[in-house]
Amino acid sequence: MALKITVIGTGYLGATHAAAMAELGFEVLGLDVVPEKIALLESGRTPMYEPGLEELLRRHVAGIEGSSGRLRFTTEWSEVAEFGDVHFVCVNTPQKQGEYACDMSYVDSAMESLAKHLDKPSLVVGKSTVPVGNAERLAARIAELAPAGSEVELAWNPEFLREGFAVQDTLHPDRIVVGVRSERAEKLLREVYATPVTEGTPFVVTDFPTAELVKTAANSFLATKISFINAMAEVCEPAGGDVVKLAEAIGYDERIGPKFLRAGIGFGGGCLPKDIRAFMARAGELGADQALTFLREIDSINMRRRGQMVDMARDAVGGSFLGKRVAVLGATFKPDSDDVRDSPALNVAGQIHLQGGQVTVYDPKGMDNARRLFPTLAYADSAAAAVRDAHVVLHLTEWREFRELDPVALGEAAAEPLLLDGRNALDPAVWRAAGWTFRAMGRPTA
């Protein structure tokens, strides 16, 4: 009999996973405790912007004309427990207020609420990013609470989704990692992921601690690579070097590779910053804090970049933002997303506003979320409108739309044709040829 799958939590990770499981041919039931979110998903819409996700939902959500009907949603724990053979827990693990440590309350609550209703053999699969050691604890708690007792098992299956590529990363992952304690759990997960495994995706079987460590280790490595090239940009500035050419040159070394070597204002979002901080906190609890002291400097380099962008902009407009109009292109932490959590772009815009600048922001997808987070900033409905009468333009999120702008037309709209590229994604020669004074972090001024 075909497996039935449930997905607990329908945020960014859960909504994508539920739709992808339906695409792979499974009957899927998604649960969330927020009725408004469920109503949105049942109409084939998402509470966030993710390319291709709404199309995938509409292909499978029951009640939508022409859909497969394989995907439904509920707010009832008992319905989920009765329906599913494999339960994926995809709830959030934010950073604790005022601490580096991870807030496990959402995961704990979801696991306990589900376990109380599990009265038949089933597999609970954690996908949330958690500090190492929690899977062991949660497995014991589930066995204690579940009416079916030891017939309910736990497995850990970390997610590696990139915002903007989440659908592709779920349907065609570059690896699948499962932390399991039994052949039965491994067999069930091989059945769930049979399609991508058949396509050649590596299937890595580990113990609980290793599965928990994979995501935080991967994110720590990526954060290190980003902060490394940003540190090189800091050296290039006084030395007169070009960090873009430097990155190109070292990127040809196959041991290093070119990805994540674009210097700029650094990383943000809901994963990298909080994951590396939670990793440091957990290492301290385990007595291994010396092993991860380098991550503190990685974090410091990253946060420093935002202030350096503000300093560069202030210098460019004559030493003070008072009376200066500043256009900010980009609000999200990365392109192809509407996510503004810990966005370097919005952080820079906010700092400039606090120092007296008249800041106008434009972003292709993140405007509503940005307005909620920074209501005191001004917002424009296009790049051209944001740039009109600006004394300086800051390019802070590398949307394709911004790479395709007409520098000549924008130059005519700006009060001063002065552009600072905080992402090293625009072509200096093109903008300078159009009459702009162009500066980028870690690159020569001319």
HELIX and SHEET records of a PDB file:
HELIX    1   1 TYR A   12  GLU A   23  1                                  12    
HELIX    2   2 PRO A   35  GLU A   42  1                                   8    
HELIX    3   3 LEU A   53  HIS A   60  1                                   8    
HELIX    4   4 TRP A   77  PHE A   83  1                                   7    
HELIX    5   5 SER A  105  ALA A  115  1                                  11    
HELIX    6   6 ASN A  134  LEU A  145  1                                  12    
HELIX    7   7 GLY A  149  GLU A  151  5                                   3    
HELIX    8   8 ALA A  166  LEU A  171  1                                   6    
HELIX    9   9 GLU A  183  VAL A  192  1                                  10    
HELIX   10  10 ALA A  194  THR A  198  1                                   5    
HELIX   11  11 PHE A  208  ALA A  239  1                                  32    
HELIX   12  12 VAL A  243  GLY A  251  1                                   9    
HELIX   13  13 LEU A  272  GLU A  285  1                                  14    
HELIX   14  14 ASP A  289  LEU A  292  5                                   4    
HELIX   15  15 THR A  293  ALA A  316  1                                  24    
HELIX   16  16 PRO A  344  LEU A  354  1                                  11    
HELIX   17  17 MET A  367  LEU A  373  1                                   7    
HELIX   18  18 ALA A  383  VAL A  387  1                                   5    
HELIX   19  19 ARG A  400  ARG A  403  1                                   4    
HELIX   20  20 PRO A  407  ALA A  413  1                                   7    
HELIX   21  21 PRO A  428  ALA A  433  1                                   6    
SHEET    1   A 6 LEU A  71  THR A  74  0                                        
SHEET    2   A 6 GLU A  27  LEU A  31  1                                        
SHEET    3   A 6 LYS A   4  ILE A   8  1                                        
SHEET    4   A 6 VAL A  86  VAL A  89  1                                        
SHEET    5   A 6 SER A 122  GLY A 126  1                                        
SHEET    6   A 6 VAL A 152  TRP A 156  1                                        
SHEET    1   B 2 ILE A 176  GLY A 179  0                                        
SHEET    2   B 2 PHE A 203  THR A 206  1                                        
SHEET    1   C 6 ALA A 378  TYR A 379  0                                        
SHEET    2   C 6 GLN A 358  TYR A 362  1                                        
SHEET    3   C 6 ARG A 325  LEU A 329  1                                        
SHEET    4   C 6 VAL A 392  HIS A 395  1                                        
SHEET    5   C 6 LEU A 418  ASP A 421  1                                        
SHEET    6   C 6 THR A 437  ALA A 440  1                                        
END                                                                             
